[in-house]
Amino acid sequence: MASFTSPTSTDGPPPPITNQKNAIPAPIDATHLTHTLAPHPRPVPSAATIAASPTTICTDHMILASWNHATGWSAPALQPYAPLSLPPTASCLHYATTCFEGLKAYRGDDNRLRLFRLLRNCARLGRSAARVALPAPDPLQLAALVRALLVVDAGRWLPAASPGGDGGGRDRFLYVRPTLVGTQAQLGVQRPTEALLFIVASYMPALDAPAGGLRLQTSPANAIRAWPGGFGHAKVGANYGPTVAATQEAALQGFGQVFWLYGEEDWCTEAGGSNFFVVWRRRDGVVEVVTAPLGDGLILDGVTRGSCLELVRERLGGQVEVVERRFGIKEVVEAGEEGRLLECFVAGTAWFICAVSQIRHRGHDIHIGMGPQGNGGEITTKIKGWLSDIMYGRVEHEWAEVVPEAAKREE
């Protein structure tokens, strides 16, 4: 196991390292990462414990780095997972100066640990940070910190399967959450002069498609998730809280997610926090995979979304056209009524690739055909299989990077 140098205190990140000669704020630097290992690692919970837990169960460690507008970034610190200490007047608690990322570390069929397109997530955190006036960590340095946390914790919390089968089945992962929050302890709407970056890894249940497919209900006429010039394209906290009431109401009516529409034309945007895709046959017979565009800022630039589009263009070119454009719910209704609506699915880190079987819009039900086993249609199933094979190492691909792991610690 690699040896680590521990900081003298575990009360928080070490002081910033600055260029004193020129007083240049220090950039974040993963090579300065310090390690304080948990003296008593917690028991790894069973699947039943995870399912029954009312809170998210995280691994033994987290990474912290603080930022100050004058001195820059502190040396990042890997330390035991513990509650954070924030002043009641911290900017993030009042003015939504928060952004985050979500990605998964996958235990492959060959027992190696993999990350999927990590730099895409790290770059997106920087764009989200800019939207809420927070400092953007360098994507390469942030990626190195994500790997560092997994090097220490993945071996215990996502163990390789033993030859006898212990360690879990296929398709296992840890969910990694890098988060950046404004911490300046001053009331008033302003750019934060202090911030905190933290990275945790946790268990997250697989959001498998419900039996018969995901059912969506279009958003109420008086509810808007995103608008041009807003922040629907950024992974900021303010994107999610205002959607909870509508999501809860949809759940009470038996629907899995809200299908968010926008404007007088009822443009189709996202389903819950996932990108939405439709597969239909145009009236001239051409089959299209259609999803909303990125240019108007109404949807998140999903890593899974982009990967779906790239794979379909690469592997189904000549058979299917990929289209990124605005389209309204009226077009979906018409395609359904005319027998041209072939498939619908959502894509994202949480839901992965999930087939949609029904959309309810203002009391009208749109039914979408499913596969022979009640799963997704042909194209949905192909995309899900292609991505899953890459993520779990069943095929070699540049999008999946293998993460080296430390030897297991004695407990």
C-alpha positions as CSV (number, residue, x, y, z in Angstrom):
1,M,0.0,0.0,0.0
2,A,1.3,3.5,-0.8
3,S,2.5,5.5,2.1
4,F,0.7,8.8,2.9
5,T,1.8,12.0,4.6
6,S,-0.8,13.1,7.1
7,P,-1.4,16.8,8.0
8,T,-0.9,17.8,11.6
9,S,-4.6,18.7,12.0
10,T,-7.8,17.1,10.8
11,D,-10.0,20.2,11.5
12,G,-10.2,21.1,7.8
13,P,-8.1,21.7,4.7
14,P,-4.5,23.0,5.3
15,P,-3.8,26.7,4.7
16,P,-3.5,27.9,1.1
17,I,-0.2,27.6,-0.7
18,T,0.4,30.9,-2.5
19,N,3.1,32.5,-4.5
20,Q,4.1,35.0,-1.9
21,K,6.5,36.9,-4.1
22,N,3.9,38.0,-6.6
23,A,0.8,37.4,-4.4
24,I,-0.8,35.2,-7.1
25,P,-3.8,33.2,-5.9
26,A,-2.8,29.5,-5.8
27,P,-4.5,27.2,-8.3
28,I,-5.9,23.9,-7.1
29,D,-3.1,21.3,-7.1
30,A,-3.8,17.6,-6.6
31,T,-0.1,16.9,-6.1
32,H,-0.3,18.7,-2.8
33,L,-3.0,16.3,-1.5
34,T,-2.5,15.3,2.1
35,H,-3.9,12.1,3.6
36,T,-5.3,11.4,7.1
37,L,-6.8,7.9,7.1
38,A,-9.7,7.0,9.2
39,P,-8.3,5.2,12.3
40,H,-11.3,2.9,12.5
41,P,-12.9,2.2,9.2
42,R,-16.7,1.7,9.4
43,P,-18.3,-1.6,8.5
44,V,-19.3,-1.8,4.9
45,P,-23.1,-2.1,4.9
46,S,-25.1,-4.9,3.4
47,A,-27.4,-4.4,0.5
48,A,-30.4,-4.6,2.9
49,T,-28.9,-1.9,5.2
50,I,-28.3,0.4,2.2
51,A,-31.9,-0.1,1.0
52,A,-33.4,0.6,4.4
53,S,-31.2,3.6,5.3
54,P,-33.0,6.9,5.5
55,T,-29.7,8.7,4.7
56,T,-27.1,8.3,2.0
57,I,-24.2,6.0,3.2
58,C,-20.8,7.4,2.2
59,T,-17.4,5.8,2.2
60,D,-14.8,6.3,4.9
61,H,-13.1,9.4,3.5
62,M,-13.8,12.6,1.7
63,I,-11.6,15.3,0.1
64,L,-11.8,18.9,1.0
65,A,-10.2,22.1,-0.5
66,S,-11.0,25.6,0.5
67,W,-10.7,28.7,-1.7
68,N,-10.2,32.4,-0.9
69,H,-10.4,35.1,-3.5
70,A,-7.1,36.6,-2.3
71,T,-5.0,33.5,-1.6
72,G,-6.6,31.0,-3.9
73,W,-6.9,27.3,-3.2
74,S,-5.7,25.4,-0.1
75,A,-3.8,22.2,-0.4
76,P,-6.5,19.6,-0.8
77,A,-6.9,17.1,2.1
78,L,-8.2,13.5,2.1
79,Q,-9.6,12.9,5.6
80,P,-12.2,10.9,7.4
81,Y,-15.8,11.4,6.3
82,A,-17.5,13.8,8.8
83,P,-20.0,16.6,9.0
84,L,-19.0,20.0,7.6
85,S,-19.0,23.1,9.7
86,L,-20.6,26.2,8.1
87,P,-21.6,29.5,9.5
88,P,-25.4,30.2,9.5
89,T,-24.7,33.2,7.2
90,A,-22.8,31.2,4.6
91,S,-23.6,32.3,1.1
92,C,-24.7,28.8,0.0
93,L,-27.4,28.6,2.7
94,H,-29.1,31.8,1.5
95,Y,-28.3,32.5,-2.2
96,A,-28.0,29.1,-3.8
97,T,-24.3,29.5,-4.6
98,T,-23.9,25.8,-5.0
99,C,-23.1,23.4,-7.8
100,F,-22.2,19.8,-8.1
101,E,-21.4,16.8,-10.3
102,G,-22.6,13.2,-10.3
103,L,-20.6,10.3,-11.7
104,K,-20.2,6.6,-11.1
105,A,-17.2,4.4,-10.5
106,Y,-17.9,1.0,-12.0
107,R,-16.6,-2.4,-10.8
108,G,-16.0,-4.2,-14.1
109,D,-16.6,-7.8,-15.0
110,D,-12.9,-8.2,-14.9
111,N,-12.9,-6.8,-11.3
112,R,-11.1,-3.6,-12.3
113,L,-12.4,-0.2,-11.3
114,R,-13.4,2.2,-14.1
115,L,-14.6,5.8,-14.5
116,F,-16.6,6.9,-17.5
117,R,-15.6,10.1,-19.3
118,L,-14.4,11.7,-16.0
119,L,-13.1,14.8,-17.6
120,R,-16.5,15.7,-19.1
121,N,-17.9,15.8,-15.6
122,C,-15.0,17.8,-14.3
123,A,-15.2,20.4,-17.1
124,R,-19.0,20.7,-16.6
125,L,-18.5,21.5,-12.9
126,G,-16.4,24.5,-14.0
127,R,-19.2,25.8,-16.3
128,S,-21.7,25.4,-13.5
129,A,-19.5,27.2,-11.1
130,A,-19.2,30.1,-13.4
131,R,-23.0,30.4,-13.6
132,V,-23.2,31.0,-9.8
133,A,-20.0,33.1,-9.6
134,L,-17.9,30.4,-7.9
135,P,-14.2,29.6,-8.7
136,A,-13.9,26.9,-11.4
137,P,-11.4,24.1,-10.4
138,D,-9.0,23.0,-13.1
139,P,-10.7,19.9,-14.6
140,L,-7.5,17.9,-14.7
141,Q,-6.8,18.6,-11.0
142,L,-10.3,17.8,-10.0
143,A,-10.2,14.5,-11.9
144,A,-7.0,13.6,-10.1
145,L,-8.7,14.2,-6.8
146,V,-11.6,12.0,-7.7
147,R,-9.2,9.2,-8.6
148,A,-7.3,9.8,-5.3
149,L,-10.5,9.2,-3.2
150,L,-11.3,6.1,-5.1
151,V,-7.8,4.7,-4.8
152,V,-8.2,4.8,-1.0
153,D,-11.9,3.8,-0.6
154,A,-13.0,1.7,-3.6
155,G,-11.2,-1.5,-2.5
156,R,-13.3,-1.8,0.7
157,W,-16.6,-0.2,-0.4
158,L,-16.8,-1.7,-3.9
159,P,-14.7,-4.9,-3.5
160,A,-13.7,-7.1,-6.4
161,A,-15.7,-10.4,-6.6
162,S,-13.8,-13.4,-5.2
163,P,-13.4,-16.6,-7.3
164,G,-16.2,-18.1,-5.2
165,G,-18.6,-15.2,-6.2
166,D,-18.4,-13.1,-3.0
167,G,-18.3,-9.3,-3.5
168,G,-21.5,-8.9,-5.4
169,G,-22.9,-9.4,-8.9
170,R,-22.7,-7.6,-12.1
171,D,-23.3,-3.9,-12.7
172,R,-22.0,-2.6,-9.4
173,F,-20.9,1.0,-8.8
174,L,-20.1,3.8,-6.4
175,Y,-21.7,7.2,-6.9
176,V,-19.2,10.1,-6.7
177,R,-20.4,13.6,-5.9
178,P,-17.9,16.6,-6.3
179,T,-19.6,19.7,-4.8
180,L,-18.7,23.3,-4.7
181,V,-20.4,25.8,-2.3
182,G,-19.9,29.5,-1.4
183,T,-19.0,29.8,2.2
184,Q,-18.5,33.5,2.8
185,A,-20.2,34.4,6.1
186,Q,-21.9,37.6,5.0
187,L,-25.5,38.3,4.1
188,G,-26.2,40.1,0.8
189,V,-26.3,39.0,-2.8
190,Q,-22.7,39.1,-4.0
191,R,-20.0,37.0,-5.5
192,P,-18.6,34.8,-2.7
193,T,-15.1,35.5,-1.6
194,E,-14.7,32.1,0.0
195,A,-15.7,28.6,-1.2
196,L,-15.4,25.0,-0.3
197,L,-14.9,22.0,-2.7
198,F,-15.7,18.6,-1.3
199,I,-15.8,15.2,-2.9
200,V,-17.6,12.2,-1.4
201,A,-18.4,8.7,-2.7
202,S,-21.5,6.9,-1.7
203,Y,-23.8,4.0,-2.4
204,M,-26.7,4.8,-4.7
205,P,-29.4,2.3,-5.6
206,A,-29.6,1.4,-9.3
207,L,-32.7,3.2,-10.7
208,D,-33.7,0.4,-12.9
209,A,-36.7,0.9,-15.3
210,P,-39.9,0.0,-13.5
211,A,-41.7,-3.1,-14.9
212,G,-43.4,-2.0,-18.1
213,G,-41.3,1.1,-18.5
214,L,-41.1,4.6,-17.0
215,R,-44.3,6.6,-16.9
216,L,-44.1,10.4,-17.3
217,Q,-46.5,13.2,-16.7
218,T,-46.0,16.5,-18.4
219,S,-45.3,19.5,-16.2
220,P,-48.2,21.6,-14.9
221,A,-49.0,24.7,-17.1
222,N,-48.0,27.0,-14.2
223,A,-44.6,25.3,-13.5
224,I,-41.4,26.0,-15.5
225,R,-38.1,24.3,-14.8
226,A,-35.9,26.3,-17.1
227,W,-36.0,29.2,-19.6
228,P,-33.7,30.9,-22.1
229,G,-31.1,32.9,-20.3
230,G,-31.6,31.0,-17.1
231,F,-29.6,28.2,-15.6
232,G,-31.3,25.0,-16.8
233,H,-28.0,24.1,-18.5
234,A,-26.0,24.3,-15.3
235,K,-25.9,21.6,-12.5
236,V,-26.7,24.1,-9.8
237,G,-28.7,23.5,-6.6
238,A,-31.4,26.0,-7.7
239,N,-32.3,23.8,-10.6
240,Y,-33.6,21.0,-8.4
241,G,-35.4,22.3,-5.3
242,P,-38.2,24.1,-7.2
243,T,-39.0,20.8,-9.1
244,V,-39.7,18.7,-6.0
245,A,-43.4,19.7,-5.5
246,A,-44.4,18.9,-9.1
247,T,-42.4,15.6,-8.9
248,Q,-44.1,14.6,-5.7
249,E,-47.5,15.4,-7.1
250,A,-46.7,13.2,-10.2
251,A,-45.6,10.4,-7.9
252,L,-48.9,10.5,-6.0
253,Q,-50.6,9.9,-9.4
254,G,-48.4,6.9,-10.2
255,F,-45.9,8.6,-12.5
256,G,-42.1,8.2,-12.2
257,Q,-41.0,11.6,-13.3
258,V,-42.2,15.0,-14.6
259,F,-41.7,15.6,-18.3
260,W,-40.8,19.3,-18.3
261,L,-42.2,21.4,-21.2
262,Y,-41.4,25.1,-22.0
263,G,-43.2,27.9,-23.7
264,E,-46.4,28.4,-25.7
265,E,-45.3,25.6,-28.0
266,D,-44.7,23.2,-25.1
267,W,-41.2,22.4,-26.2
268,C,-40.0,19.1,-24.8
269,T,-36.9,19.5,-22.5
270,E,-36.0,17.1,-19.7
271,A,-37.7,14.3,-17.8
272,G,-37.0,14.8,-14.1
273,G,-33.2,15.4,-14.1
274,S,-32.6,13.3,-17.2
275,N,-32.3,14.1,-20.9
276,F,-35.2,12.9,-23.0
277,F,-35.1,11.1,-26.4
278,V,-37.7,10.1,-28.9
279,V,-37.4,7.6,-31.7
280,W,-40.0,8.1,-34.5
281,R,-40.5,7.5,-38.2
282,R,-41.0,10.7,-40.2
283,R,-43.9,10.8,-42.7
284,D,-41.3,10.2,-45.5
285,G,-40.2,6.9,-43.8
286,V,-36.9,8.1,-42.3
287,V,-36.3,7.0,-38.7
288,E,-34.9,9.7,-36.4
289,V,-33.5,9.8,-32.9
290,V,-34.5,13.3,-31.7
291,T,-33.5,15.2,-28.5
292,A,-33.6,18.8,-27.4
293,P,-30.7,21.1,-28.5
294,L,-28.1,22.6,-26.2
295,G,-28.0,26.1,-27.7
296,D,-31.0,27.6,-25.9
297,G,-29.8,26.7,-22.4
298,L,-33.0,24.8,-21.4
299,I,-31.3,21.4,-20.8
300,L,-28.2,20.0,-19.2
301,D,-25.3,19.0,-21.4
302,G,-25.5,15.4,-20.2
303,V,-22.5,13.2,-20.4
304,T,-24.7,10.2,-21.1
305,R,-26.7,12.3,-23.6
306,G,-23.7,13.2,-25.6
307,S,-22.4,9.6,-25.5
308,C,-25.8,8.3,-26.8
309,L,-25.7,10.7,-29.7
310,E,-22.1,9.8,-30.6
311,L,-22.7,6.1,-30.5
312,V,-25.8,6.2,-32.6
313,R,-24.1,8.4,-35.2
314,E,-21.1,6.0,-35.3
315,R,-22.9,2.7,-35.2
316,L,-26.3,3.3,-36.8
317,G,-25.3,5.9,-39.4
318,G,-27.2,5.4,-42.6
319,Q,-30.0,3.6,-40.8
320,V,-31.0,6.3,-38.4
321,E,-30.7,10.1,-38.4
322,V,-29.7,11.9,-35.2
323,V,-31.4,15.2,-34.8
324,E,-30.9,17.9,-32.1
325,R,-33.7,20.4,-32.4
326,R,-36.7,21.9,-30.6
327,F,-39.8,19.8,-30.8
328,G,-43.1,20.1,-29.0
329,I,-45.3,17.7,-27.2
330,K,-47.8,18.1,-30.1
331,E,-45.4,16.4,-32.4
332,V,-45.1,13.5,-30.0
333,V,-48.9,13.2,-29.7
334,E,-49.2,13.3,-33.5
335,A,-46.5,10.6,-34.0
336,G,-48.3,8.4,-31.5
337,E,-51.7,8.9,-33.2
338,E,-50.2,8.1,-36.6
339,G,-48.4,5.0,-35.5
340,R,-45.0,6.6,-36.1
341,L,-43.8,6.8,-32.5
342,L,-41.4,3.9,-32.1
343,E,-39.5,4.5,-28.8
344,C,-38.9,7.0,-26.0
345,F,-36.2,6.9,-23.4
346,V,-34.4,9.0,-20.8
347,A,-30.6,9.1,-20.2
348,G,-28.5,10.3,-17.3
349,T,-26.2,9.2,-14.6
350,A,-28.9,8.3,-12.2
351,W,-31.5,6.6,-14.4
352,F,-28.8,5.5,-17.0
353,I,-30.9,4.5,-20.0
354,C,-34.5,4.0,-19.1
355,A,-37.3,3.2,-21.6
356,V,-40.5,5.3,-21.4
357,S,-43.8,3.5,-21.9
358,Q,-46.3,6.3,-21.3
359,I,-46.6,10.1,-21.3
360,R,-49.7,11.8,-19.9
361,H,-50.3,15.3,-21.2
362,R,-53.3,17.3,-20.0
363,G,-55.4,14.1,-19.5
364,H,-54.3,12.5,-22.8
365,D,-52.2,9.4,-22.7
366,I,-49.4,8.7,-25.2
367,H,-48.5,5.0,-25.2
368,I,-45.1,3.9,-26.4
369,G,-44.3,0.4,-27.5
370,M,-41.9,-1.7,-25.5
371,G,-39.7,-4.7,-26.3
372,P,-40.9,-8.3,-26.2
373,Q,-39.8,-8.6,-22.5
374,G,-41.4,-5.4,-21.5
375,N,-38.1,-3.5,-21.8
376,G,-37.0,-0.9,-24.2
377,G,-37.3,-1.0,-28.0
378,E,-34.6,-1.9,-30.4
379,I,-32.6,1.3,-30.4
380,T,-33.0,2.0,-26.7
381,T,-31.7,-1.6,-25.9
382,K,-28.8,-1.2,-28.3
383,I,-27.7,2.1,-26.7
384,K,-28.0,0.7,-23.2
385,G,-26.0,-2.4,-24.1
386,W,-23.2,-0.4,-25.8
387,L,-22.8,2.0,-22.9
388,S,-23.0,-0.7,-20.3
389,D,-20.3,-2.8,-22.1
390,I,-18.0,0.2,-22.1
391,M,-18.6,1.2,-18.5
392,Y,-18.0,-2.3,-17.1
393,G,-15.1,-3.2,-19.3
394,R,-16.8,-5.8,-21.4
395,V,-15.3,-4.0,-24.4
396,E,-12.2,-1.8,-24.5
397,H,-13.0,1.9,-25.2
398,E,-11.3,5.2,-24.7
399,W,-14.2,6.5,-22.7
400,A,-13.6,4.2,-19.8
401,E,-10.4,4.7,-17.8
402,V,-9.1,2.1,-15.3
403,V,-8.4,3.5,-11.8
404,P,-5.5,1.9,-9.9
405,E,-6.3,0.9,-6.4
406,A,-4.4,0.7,-3.1
407,A,-4.1,-2.6,-1.2
408,K,-6.8,-3.3,1.3
409,R,-6.1,-1.9,4.8
410,E,-6.1,-4.1,7.9
411,E,-9.3,-3.6,9.9
